[in-house]
Amino acid sequence: MSTRCKRLSATLILFIFLMMVMQYAAGLPGSRRPSSYQAPLTVDVFDPLANFQGIQSGWFAKIVEDNFNMKLNIIAPNIAGGGNTMYQTRAAAGDLGDLIICDANSNLEDLVAAGLIIDMSKYLAGKEIMRYEHAIRALNDPVSETAIYAIPSEISLKGCMEHSENEEPIYGPYMRYDLYTAIGSPEIHTLEDLLPILKQMQELSPTSDSGEPVYAFSLFADWDGNMMNAVKQPACFYGYEEYGFVLYKVDDTDYQSILDEDSIYQRILKFYFNANQMGLVDPASPNQNYTDVYEKCASGNILFSPWPWLGKSAYNTVERKEKGIGFMFVPIDDLQIMLKGCMPMGDPGRVIAIGSGAKDPARLADFINWLYSPEGIYANSAQPITGTAGPQGLTWEMGNDGPYITEYGMKALSNENPDVPDEWGGGSWNAGNSTLNFNSVSLADIAPNGYPYFYTLWDSYRQQCTTALDLAWQADMDAKAPLDYLMRHGQYIICPGIIYRSSAESSEIATLRSQCSNVIVEYSWKMIFAENEEAFYALQKEMQSISKSLGYDIVLADNMRNAKEQSRLWAQEVEKNIP
């Protein structure tokens, strides 16, 4: 071989070696991946679901930046205040944001008509996300048979009557199980039976480790809408869901106006009023948000949670669980907990779209596509108990017998909030979690690796749950997990995962609903903190009277019609899907 050929061969070998090194490095956690996105980009994300406002930081930000050379600036009405007013103001100005998360049921047609969002069709053609084309088309067809203006969340490849939960129901009575057993594990026949039990628990542990007073309930206002959110949640313990001012049982057996004196809404208002009279409600409740409550729960200042992703997620560290301390599901005899069915067509109540003023729509479409990819799903939906395990290589690995949680992952997913390695972005684990609050697909679905996205459904995880708290609960309940308990006792109702698209709300109905909901929410808070029972019922009368004077009955009739039409549609679709 000539000297020149030898030099060319050596150069070629060196080039190939360098390319291999670059490809290897691109696969390492935290390394910059080869990308066509040369210019850095900061993206405004209008997100009414977010509980954080500002620039996304930490490990999730690092993954997004490595993939897209992009930062996410979260605009959250929940935090900034303004709620629907902020939406209207930004929409009137012609710029909601670069990425927009919203409710397609009430906003999609208006956003398209106003030119505030773009057709993503040309950017998504041939992308992985189009495996969900059936759901994407179902959402967009009422607006356009060819365009793709928005993508629904929670898309599933499972049937509508297959529940979408993991081992924990989304809603349920969760309490400090160590304190509950310490007072003898008294029987709980109804919701109201909780109050004397929680009072005993409070007396047993009146202050937290930090010396702060302990309350059974700590509420927050930033999720209030047509009604007070904290009041609606326990209604789900009994199979009820909301449609405007209607609380209806998802098995089509009951429909209630929330203003009726014998409604479950008024029952739960009275429940919280009685709790407050007993000193069980945090007096700071009206002036705090979800983040405040989460931090109090993590500090041991709260005894009860209506969701596992508050009580268990915030408080149950491995260290506490090893000592038999923590939140666990505690059954009530009359429970009929609502379990949400998988949604083959996705959830139109939470969709994602690209704003018409976005500087790089192709990059944003790629980001949306990534959110619906396995890597994006694992990273974006990471959460203790009710989420995914997080990024592979950090919190979980694939072994010979399937996926398993790493030692670091057990700490992160048990809310010990460990420091994140520098190559993954540094900071603390919790500070780096995605703040989008947007699940692209059902986490009960099976990932391409053959296992559910829910890590709590992995056999390996079940084998790792051997703390004193886990074993004590399993022995006491004779069940592997809360959902196992509910299934065996028949204490659940599945809400069909079927889209119901009502006709667009008229401007008159929208205006009346907004006026009435403001009154209902305001008076609900007042009733809970009323001085005495006489004042409670006087406020109830005022709430009913003022709301009706503002057109409540007109809105209620519309809501009731839609709620019953929805149930009729569900029955038809469920019948079609039965083999």
LUMGU-609597 format. One record per residue (C-alpha): residue number from 1; residue in three letters; x, y, z. Coordinates in steps of 0.5 Angstrom, whole numbers. Layout:
- NUM Ala X Y Z
...
This chain:
- 1 Met 0 0 0
- 2 Ser 3 7 -2
- 3 Thr 4 12 4
- 4 Arg -1 16 1
- 5 Cys -6 11 2
- 6 Lys -4 9 9
- 7 Arg -5 16 11
- 8 Leu -12 16 8
- 9 Ser -13 10 11
- 10 Ala -11 12 18
- 11 Thr -15 19 17
- 12 Leu -21 15 15
- 13 Ile -20 10 21
- 14 Leu -19 16 26
- 15 Phe -25 20 23
- 16 Ile -30 13 24
- 17 Phe -27 13 31
- 18 Leu -29 20 33
- 19 Met -36 19 30
- 20 Met -36 13 35
- 21 Val -34 17 41
- 22 Met -39 22 39
- 23 Gln -45 17 38
- 24 Tyr -43 14 45
- 25 Ala -42 21 48
- 26 Ala -49 23 46
- 27 Gly -52 17 49
- 28 Leu -49 18 56
- 29 Pro -54 22 61
- 30 Gly -54 29 61
- 31 Ser -49 30 55
- 32 Arg -51 34 49
- 33 Arg -54 30 43
- 34 Pro -53 32 36
- 35 Ser -59 37 34
- 36 Ser -61 41 28
- 37 Tyr -63 46 33
- 38 Gln -57 51 33
- 39 Ala -60 57 36
- 40 Pro -63 57 44
- 41 Leu -70 58 45
- 42 Thr -74 60 51
- 43 Val -81 58 50
- 44 Asp -87 61 53
- 45 Val -92 55 56
- 46 Phe -99 58 58
- 47 Asp -101 52 62
- 48 Pro -107 53 67
- 49 Leu -106 46 70
- 50 Ala -99 48 72
- 51 Asn -97 49 80
- 52 Phe -91 53 78
- 53 Gln -89 59 75
- 54 Gly -82 61 71
- 55 Ile -77 57 68
- 56 Gln -77 50 68
- 57 Ser -70 48 72
- 58 Gly -67 41 74
- 59 Trp -66 34 71
- 60 Phe -73 35 66
- 61 Ala -70 42 64
- 62 Lys -63 39 62
- 63 Ile -67 33 58
- 64 Val -71 38 54
- 65 Glu -65 42 53
- 66 Asp -61 37 51
- 67 Asn -66 34 46
- 68 Phe -68 41 43
- 69 Asn -64 47 46
- 70 Met -70 50 49
- 71 Lys -72 52 56
- 72 Leu -79 52 58
- 73 Asn -82 59 61
- 74 Ile -89 56 65
- 75 Ile -94 61 65
- 76 Ala -99 59 70
- 77 Pro -106 62 72
- 78 Asn -106 58 78
- 79 Ile -100 61 81
- 80 Ala -100 68 78
- 81 Gly -108 69 79
- 82 Gly -113 71 74
- 83 Gly -115 65 72
- 84 Asn -120 65 66
- 85 Thr -119 73 66
- 86 Met -111 72 65
- 87 Tyr -114 67 59
- 88 Gln -118 72 56
- 89 Thr -113 78 57
- 90 Arg -108 74 53
- 91 Ala -113 72 48
- 92 Ala -115 79 47
- 93 Ala -108 81 46
- 94 Gly -107 75 40
- 95 Asp -102 72 44
- 96 Leu -103 66 49
- 97 Gly -96 63 49
- 98 Asp -92 59 44
- 99 Leu -94 52 47
- 100 Ile -102 52 50
- 101 Ile -105 47 54
- 102 Cys -112 48 55
- 103 Asp -119 45 55
- 104 Ala -121 44 48
- 105 Asn -129 43 50
- 106 Ser -129 50 52
- 107 Asn -123 53 48
- 108 Leu -121 50 42
- 109 Glu -126 53 37
- 110 Asp -125 60 39
- 111 Leu -118 59 39
- 112 Val -118 56 32
- 113 Ala -123 62 30
- 114 Ala -119 67 33
- 115 Gly -112 65 29
- 116 Leu -109 64 36
- 117 Ile -106 57 34
- 118 Ile -103 53 28
- 119 Asp -105 47 24
- 120 Met -99 42 26
- 121 Ser -101 37 20
- 122 Lys -94 38 16
- 123 Tyr -90 38 22
- 124 Leu -93 32 25
- 125 Ala -93 28 19
- 126 Gly -90 21 19
- 127 Lys -88 22 27
- 128 Glu -89 17 32
- 129 Ile -94 21 35
- 130 Met -99 19 29
- 131 Arg -99 12 32
- 132 Tyr -105 16 36
- 133 Glu -108 19 30
- 134 His -115 16 32
- 135 Ala -115 20 38
- 136 Ile -112 26 34
- 137 Arg -117 26 29
- 138 Ala -123 25 34
- 139 Leu -121 31 37
- 140 Asn -120 36 31
- 141 Asp -125 33 26
- 142 Pro -131 38 29
- 143 Val -126 44 28
- 144 Ser -123 41 21
- 145 Glu -123 34 18
- 146 Thr -116 36 15
- 147 Ala -112 40 20
- 148 Ile -109 38 27
- 149 Tyr -110 44 32
- 150 Ala -109 40 38
- 151 Ile -107 34 41
- 152 Pro -111 30 47
- 153 Ser -108 28 53
- 154 Glu -109 21 57
- 155 Ile -109 17 50
- 156 Ser -110 10 51
- 157 Leu -109 4 47
- 158 Lys -114 0 52
- 159 Gly -121 0 52
- 160 Cys -126 5 55
- 161 Met -128 0 61
- 162 Glu -121 -2 63
- 163 His -119 2 69
- 164 Ser -113 7 68
- 165 Glu -111 7 75
- 166 Asn -105 3 78
- 167 Glu -105 0 85
- 168 Glu -108 6 88
- 169 Pro -114 10 86
- 170 Ile -114 17 84
- 171 Tyr -119 19 89
- 172 Gly -119 16 96
- 173 Pro -119 17 104
- 174 Tyr -111 17 106
- 175 Met -109 18 113
- 176 Arg -103 17 117
- 177 Tyr -104 10 118
- 178 Asp -99 10 124
- 179 Leu -104 14 128
- 180 Tyr -110 11 126
- 181 Thr -107 4 128
- 182 Ala -105 7 135
- 183 Ile -112 9 137
- 184 Gly -114 2 135
- 185 Ser -116 2 128
- 186 Pro -124 4 129
- 187 Glu -129 2 124
- 188 Ile -131 7 119
- 189 His -138 7 117
- 190 Thr -139 13 113
- 191 Leu -135 20 111
- 192 Glu -138 23 118
- 193 Asp -135 18 122
- 194 Leu -128 20 120
- 195 Leu -128 26 124
- 196 Pro -128 24 131
- 197 Ile -123 19 129
- 198 Leu -118 24 126
- 199 Lys -119 28 133
- 200 Gln -117 23 137
- 201 Met -111 22 132
- 202 Gln -110 30 132
- 203 Glu -110 29 140
- 204 Leu -105 24 140
- 205 Ser -100 28 135
- 206 Pro -102 35 136
- 207 Thr -95 38 133
- 208 Ser -91 36 127
- 209 Asp -83 34 128
- 210 Ser -82 42 126
- 211 Gly -87 44 132
- 212 Glu -92 47 127
- 213 Pro -100 45 129
- 214 Val -103 39 126
- 215 Tyr -109 39 123
- 216 Ala -113 34 119
- 217 Phe -115 38 113
- 218 Ser -111 43 110
- 219 Leu -115 46 104
- 220 Phe -113 51 98
- 221 Ala -117 55 93
- 222 Asp -113 55 87
- 223 Trp -116 49 83
- 224 Asp -123 52 85
- 225 Gly -128 52 79
- 226 Asn -135 52 78
- 227 Met -135 49 85
- 228 Met -130 49 91
- 229 Asn -125 43 89
- 230 Ala -124 41 96
- 231 Val -131 40 97
- 232 Lys -132 36 90
- 233 Gln -126 31 91
- 234 Pro -130 27 97
- 235 Ala -136 26 92
- 236 Cys -131 22 88
- 237 Phe -131 17 94
- 238 Tyr -138 16 92
- 239 Gly -138 15 85
- 240 Tyr -140 22 83
- 241 Glu -137 27 78
- 242 Glu -138 34 76
- 243 Tyr -141 37 70
- 244 Gly -142 44 71
- 245 Phe -147 45 77
- 246 Val -149 38 77
- 247 Leu -146 32 81
- 248 Tyr -148 26 77
- 249 Lys -146 18 79
- 250 Val -142 15 73
- 251 Asp -147 9 73
- 252 Asp -153 13 71
- 253 Thr -156 13 78
- 254 Asp -157 20 80
- 255 Tyr -156 27 78
- 256 Gln -156 33 83
- 257 Ser -156 40 83
- 258 Ile -150 42 88
- 259 Leu -155 47 91
- 260 Asp -160 42 93
- 261 Glu -160 42 101
- 262 Asp -160 34 100
- 263 Ser -154 34 95
- 264 Ile -147 31 96
- 265 Tyr -144 38 95
- 266 Gln -148 41 101
- 267 Arg -147 34 105
- 268 Ile -139 35 104
- 269 Leu -139 43 106
- 270 Lys -143 41 113
- 271 Phe -137 35 114
- 272 Tyr -132 41 113
- 273 Phe -136 46 117
- 274 Asn -136 40 123
- 275 Ala -129 39 122
- 276 Asn -127 46 123
- 277 Gln -132 47 129
- 278 Met -127 41 132
- 279 Gly -121 45 130
- 280 Leu -119 40 125
- 281 Val -119 45 119
- 282 Asp -112 49 118
- 283 Pro -114 56 118
- 284 Ala -109 58 113
- 285 Ser -113 54 108
- 286 Pro -117 60 104
- 287 Asn -110 64 103
- 288 Gln -106 58 100
- 289 Asn -104 54 94
- 290 Tyr -103 47 92
- 291 Thr -96 48 93
- 292 Asp -97 50 100
- 293 Val -101 44 102
- 294 Tyr -96 39 99
- 295 Glu -90 42 103
- 296 Lys -94 42 110
- 297 Cys -96 35 108
- 298 Ala -89 33 107
- 299 Ser -87 36 114
- 300 Gly -92 32 118
- 301 Asn -97 38 119
- 302 Ile -103 34 116
- 303 Leu -107 28 117
- 304 Phe -112 27 112
- 305 Ser -111 27 104
- 306 Pro -116 25 99
- 307 Trp -111 23 94
- 308 Pro -105 18 94
- 309 Trp -101 23 90
- 310 Leu -101 28 96
- 311 Gly -101 24 102
- 312 Lys -97 18 100
- 313 Ser -93 22 95
- 314 Ala -91 28 100
- 315 Tyr -90 24 107
- 316 Asn -88 17 106
- 317 Thr -80 17 105
- 318 Val -77 10 106
- 319 Glu -74 12 113
- 320 Arg -81 13 115
- 321 Lys -84 7 112
- 322 Glu -79 3 115
- 323 Lys -81 5 122
- 324 Gly -88 4 120
- 325 Ile -90 11 119
- 326 Gly -94 14 113
- 327 Phe -100 15 110
- 328 Met -104 9 107
- 329 Phe -111 8 104
- 330 Val -116 7 110
- 331 Pro -123 4 107
- 332 Ile -130 7 109
- 333 Asp -136 2 109
- 334 Asp -140 6 104
- 335 Leu -135 7 99
- 336 Gln -136 7 92
- 337 Ile -130 10 89
- 338 Met -130 13 82
- 339 Leu -124 9 78
- 340 Lys -123 13 71
- 341 Gly -123 8 65
- 342 Cys -118 9 60
- 343 Met -119 14 54
- 344 Pro -118 11 47
- 345 Met -120 18 44
- 346 Gly -116 22 50
- 347 Asp -118 27 54
- 348 Pro -121 33 51
- 349 Gly -121 37 57
- 350 Arg -113 37 57
- 351 Val -110 39 50
- 352 Ile -104 41 48
- 353 Ala -103 46 42
- 354 Ile -98 51 38
- 355 Gly -99 58 39
- 356 Ser -99 62 32
- 357 Gly -94 67 34
- 358 Ala -89 61 36
- 359 Lys -82 63 33
- 360 Asp -80 56 31
- 361 Pro -86 51 30
- 362 Ala -83 45 27
- 363 Arg -78 45 34
- 364 Leu -85 45 38
- 365 Ala -88 40 34
- 366 Asp -82 36 35
- 367 Phe -82 37 43
- 368 Ile -90 35 43
- 369 Asn -88 29 39
- 370 Trp -83 27 44
- 371 Leu -88 28 50
- 372 Tyr -92 22 47
- 373 Ser -85 18 46
- 374 Pro -83 13 51
- 375 Glu -77 17 53
- 376 Gly -82 23 54
- 377 Ile -87 20 58
- 378 Tyr -82 17 63
- 379 Ala -79 23 64
- 380 Asn -85 28 64
- 381 Ser -90 24 68
- 382 Ala -85 22 73
- 383 Gln -88 22 80
- 384 Pro -89 18 86
- 385 Ile -94 13 87
- 386 Thr -99 15 81
- 387 Gly -93 17 76
- 388 Thr -88 14 72
- 389 Ala -81 12 74
- 390 Gly -77 18 71
- 391 Pro -71 17 66
- 392 Gln -68 11 65
- 393 Gly -61 10 67
- 394 Leu -62 15 73
- 395 Thr -68 12 77
- 396 Trp -69 6 73
- 397 Glu -66 0 69
- 398 Met -68 -5 65
- 399 Gly -65 -12 67
- 400 Asn -66 -19 65
- 401 Asp -73 -20 69
- 402 Gly -75 -13 66
- 403 Pro -75 -6 69
- 404 Tyr -73 -5 76
- 405 Ile -72 2 80
- 406 Thr -65 3 82
- 407 Glu -63 5 89
- 408 Tyr -63 12 87
- 409 Gly -70 12 84
- 410 Met -73 9 91
- 411 Lys -70 15 94
- 412 Ala -73 20 89
- 413 Leu -80 16 88
- 414 Ser -81 16 96
- 415 Asn -80 23 97
- 416 Glu -73 23 100
- 417 Asn -71 29 95
- 418 Pro -64 26 94
- 419 Asp -59 31 90
- 420 Val -59 30 82
- 421 Pro -52 28 79
- 422 Asp -49 34 76
- 423 Glu -49 30 69
- 424 Trp -57 30 70
- 425 Gly -57 37 71
- 426 Gly -56 37 79
- 427 Gly -60 40 84
- 428 Ser -65 36 88
- 429 Trp -70 31 85
- 430 Asn -76 35 87
- 431 Ala -74 41 84
- 432 Gly -73 38 77
- 433 Asn -79 35 76
- 434 Ser -83 37 70
- 435 Thr -88 42 72
- 436 Leu -93 41 66
- 437 Asn -98 37 70
- 438 Phe -100 34 63
- 439 Asn -100 26 62
- 440 Ser -99 25 54
- 441 Val -102 18 55
- 442 Ser -105 13 60
- 443 Leu -100 11 64
- 444 Ala -103 4 65
- 445 Asp -102 3 58
- 446 Ile -96 -2 56
- 447 Ala -89 1 54
- 448 Pro -86 -2 48
- 449 Asn -81 -5 53
- 450 Gly -87 -10 55
- 451 Tyr -89 -7 61
- 452 Pro -94 -1 64
- 453 Tyr -91 6 64
- 454 Phe -94 6 72
- 455 Tyr -88 3 75
- 456 Thr -92 1 81
- 457 Leu -95 -5 77
- 458 Trp -88 -8 76
- 459 Asp -87 -14 79
- 460 Ser -80 -12 81
- 461 Tyr -83 -6 85
- 462 Arg -88 -10 89
- 463 Gln -82 -14 91
- 464 Gln -79 -8 93
- 465 Cys -84 -6 98
- 466 Thr -83 -9 104
- 467 Thr -82 -4 109
- 468 Ala -86 -4 116
- 469 Leu -91 0 114
- 470 Asp -93 -4 107
- 471 Leu -93 -10 111
- 472 Ala -97 -8 116
- 473 Trp -102 -5 112
- 474 Gln -102 -11 107
- 475 Ala -103 -16 113
- 476 Asp -109 -11 116
- 477 Met -113 -11 110
- 478 Asp -111 -18 107
- 479 Ala -110 -14 100
- 480 Lys -104 -13 96
- 481 Ala -106 -6 95
- 482 Pro -112 -1 95
- 483 Leu -114 -3 88
- 484 Asp -114 -10 90
- 485 Tyr -118 -9 96
- 486 Leu -123 -5 93
- 487 Met -124 -10 87
- 488 Arg -125 -15 92
- 489 His -130 -12 96
- 490 Gly -134 -9 90
- 491 Gln -133 -2 92
- 492 Tyr -132 2 86
- 493 Ile -135 5 80
- 494 Ile -132 5 73
- 495 Cys -133 12 69
- 496 Pro -133 10 62
- 497 Gly -127 13 58
- 498 Ile -131 16 53
- 499 Ile -131 23 50
- 500 Tyr -137 27 50
- 501 Arg -137 34 46
- 502 Ser -143 38 48
- 503 Ser -145 44 43
- 504 Ala -141 50 44
- 505 Glu -143 54 51
- 506 Ser -147 60 49
- 507 Ser -144 67 51
- 508 Glu -150 68 55
- 509 Ile -149 61 59
- 510 Ala -142 62 60
- 511 Thr -143 69 63
- 512 Leu -149 66 68
- 513 Arg -144 61 70
- 514 Ser -138 65 71
- 515 Gln -143 70 76
- 516 Cys -146 64 79
- 517 Ser -139 60 80
- 518 Asn -136 66 83
- 519 Val -142 66 89
- 520 Ile -142 59 90
- 521 Val -134 58 91
- 522 Glu -134 65 95
- 523 Tyr -140 62 100
- 524 Ser -137 55 100
- 525 Trp -131 58 104
- 526 Lys -135 62 108
- 527 Met -140 56 110
- 528 Ile -134 52 112
- 529 Phe -131 57 117
- 530 Ala -138 60 119
- 531 Glu -138 62 126
- 532 Asn -144 57 128
- 533 Glu -149 52 125
- 534 Glu -154 58 125
- 535 Ala -149 62 121
- 536 Phe -148 56 116
- 537 Tyr -155 55 114
- 538 Ala -156 63 114
- 539 Leu -150 63 109
- 540 Gln -153 57 105
- 541 Lys -159 60 104
- 542 Glu -156 67 101
- 543 Met -152 62 97
- 544 Gln -158 59 94
- 545 Ser -162 66 93
- 546 Ile -156 70 90
- 547 Ser -154 64 85
- 548 Lys -161 63 83
- 549 Ser -162 71 82
- 550 Leu -156 71 77
- 551 Gly -159 65 73
- 552 Tyr -157 59 76
- 553 Asp -163 55 74
- 554 Ile -162 57 67
- 555 Val -154 54 67
- 556 Leu -157 48 71
- 557 Ala -162 46 66
- 558 Asp -156 46 60
- 559 Asn -151 42 65
- 560 Met -157 37 67
- 561 Arg -158 36 59
- 562 Asn -151 35 57
- 563 Ala -150 30 63
- 564 Lys -155 26 62
- 565 Glu -154 26 54
- 566 Gln -147 24 56
- 567 Ser -149 18 60
- 568 Arg -153 16 54
- 569 Leu -147 16 49
- 570 Trp -143 12 54
- 571 Ala -148 7 55
- 572 Gln -149 6 47
- 573 Glu -141 6 46
- 574 Val -140 1 52
- 575 Glu -145 -3 49
- 576 Lys -141 -3 42
- 577 Asn -135 -5 45
- 578 Ile -138 -11 49
- 579 Pro -135 -17 45
